[in-house]
Amino acid sequence: MSEFSGLEHEAESLAKDHPQEADKAMDEAAQFADRETGNKFDSQIQSGEGAVENKMGIQDQDQGQGQQN
């Protein structure tokens, strides 16, 4: 098992134990990426955020409420 794989499992465990904090962190990371890229890749960033949330079992807390940038 690679070192990254161990970190991935630890992150998944922490996300499951603290879903609201994990969702907030993912939202903040996506907003940061949007700002840094001048919002040029918004759909790709949102798609990536959704994929990570699904992989880690994170329920998107603001789903249906729209993103605020």
N, C-alpha and C positions, 0 to 999 in steps of 0.2 A: 504494500500500500504506500503510495507516495505521500509526502508531507502535505501537499495540497488537498488530497483526498481526506486526510484527517481533519484539516481545517474546515472543509466543506461539511463534514458530518457534525462537527462542533457548532458551526453556524446554523445548520438546520435545527439542531437541538435547542439552541438558544432562541431561535425564531419561534419555535413551537411553545417554548416556555414563556415568551414575552411577545405575543403577536402584535400588540398595538405599537410597541417600541420598534419592532422590526419593520412594520408597515411605514411608520413615520420616517425611519432611516432610509428606506427605499424611495419614498416620495422625495425626500431631501436630496438624495443622490441623483435622482432623475431631474429635479429642478436645477441642480448644479450643472449637470451635463447640458441641459437646454441652454442655460445662460452662457456657458463656455463655448458652445457651438453656434451662438447667435440664433438659436431656435431653428436651425437649418435641418436638423435631423429629429424633430419632435416625434414623428410617428415611429421611427426606428427605436428611439429611446423608450417610448411608452410600451412598445412591443417587447423590448428587452426587459423592462421593469416587470411587465406582466408574466413573462416567462420565468423570471427568477422567483417572483412571488408564488407562482404555481408550483415550481420545483421545491420550494421550501415550505409549502403549505401555509402561506401567509394570506389571510383574508384581507383584501383591499378595503380599508375602512372608509375611504371616500368614494367608493365605486358608485357611479350614478350621480354624484354631486358635482363632477367636473373638477378639473385641476385648476388651482389658483397659482399663478406665477408671479 
